[in-house]
Amino acid sequence: MADPDYELFAIRYATREAQRSEHFIGGDPHDGPMPMDYFMWLARGGGRSFVIDTGFNAEVARQRRRNFLRCPVETLAAFDIDPADVKDVILTHLHYDHVGNFDRLPNARFHLQERELAYATGRYMQYPRLSHSFEVEDVCGIVRLNYARRVLFYDGDAEIAPGLTVHAAGGHSAGLQFVRVNTRRGPVVLASDVSHFYENMTSERPFTTAFHVGDMLVGFDKLRATAPSAEHIVPGHDPLVMKLYPAPSPELNGIAVRLDVAPTATPA
């Protein structure tokens, strides 16, 4: 039986102003504005819906000085999805902008690399350079969900459902994973923070938040090896995503885009 073709969406829920020097290890010789978008993703097909990451909330946005646009979980209503009906959430990693709002999905189970939870609760969290990317209450919440038998752990690449797989990458965070989703245009690779921007991957210059730089560089190779072409790789924070892909409907213009159709241009 053939794998289902999933509908695939990126939902933008926040932004921040930033400079190019903030996004590349070693800075950038041509510093200038380089804003960042924040996304949650939705894959829908085969009679199932999968939420990929859950963003952060308004309180965390205030604390971290992010421009909060909307609650991404509440935006699921625009896709006729009740958060209480969501059964599966894939967490690419446990940084604050990918795991907040987990409590708004009361009946979901959460798919996570086991190494990520060990990292987020282990000895490296004594170092502010690494721990600043986590919210303690989010991490504690995932620990509680584990005690409630609502976390499914993986040790490397795995199939979550037919046509939907996770792939361990590490680097940015110890247990970072990316997601490959079968769609009508072929497999689409959601890079998450394996590559924040298209340019991180194309220039092979990793993002500044790093646990292991070597693994970050290898992660770019893993993205390329898993995708049919560069046009099938979607970075985790690049505003170009909202420009290269169409909105699912006029009502969602500026809020969400379809990733299961080809981009309107080749990413630079």
Phi, psi and omega in degrees: 000132183290148175295147178291153170268118181273142160287141185224129186228147167251129180247117181272127184238350181199165177217169168205148174281142182202171178248155180305322183298341180279348190248001181225129175302129183092001180080198181214132183291343180242062186296145180180181182298138175209083183293163183234138172255156177239134188232152159243150182240153181226126173244131184224123180174163181061027180078011182227157175236135179237122173269134181242107186069160188227008171073201174228171184256179185296323180296314178295324177300317178296316182296323184259005176059049174257153179271101185276122183264320185189159172283120183295326180292320177296332180293342177302335179300329179293344177256015181060038178242125174274124180307330179291343180267352181288125182258339186224128175234126174263122177259115180292327173190182189253018173296155190306327185271008180234348186232351176297158182074007178303329183288348178276001179239077195290344184242012183272154166254151190243129183260123191211145170292131183300326181297332182292317179292323176298319178296314185288347179242007186257195191296333183291344181285357173282350182257115183303331180299333179258321186286342184296341181277356181248151167255124186303319182293328175295314181297315178299324179296321178291324175300316178296320178297325177296317177297332178273007178063039180244013176241128175254122186259149179229150177238078183105200185292146182201155173266122178275321178202163177307125180082008181219115184230156173247151185222120182290137180229317182067196176093283178296316172224153191298326183246029179298139174227153172245171190233134176248126187235126176285128180226178180293341176260012182104183181292129175252132182256114174274105187290335191049227186268014167297326171216106181299315181238158172307320187291330175303315182285313185293327179265355182054045175240107185294159176293158189289330177278112190219132169267319181213107185296321179299318178294329177295318179294318176296328178301323176300318178296321180295320177301311182297322182289337184267341183257147177296329180200171178298331179290348179263006177255129181243114181290167189277340188218014188275123176301340178300333181302319181289341181266332186272342184238152184276155174289148178293335181199161178303326182294335182258012178299128182083354181250316183217156175224157176273132177253359180268011171239160183292147176294156181286345178208163177283126179302138181290000000 
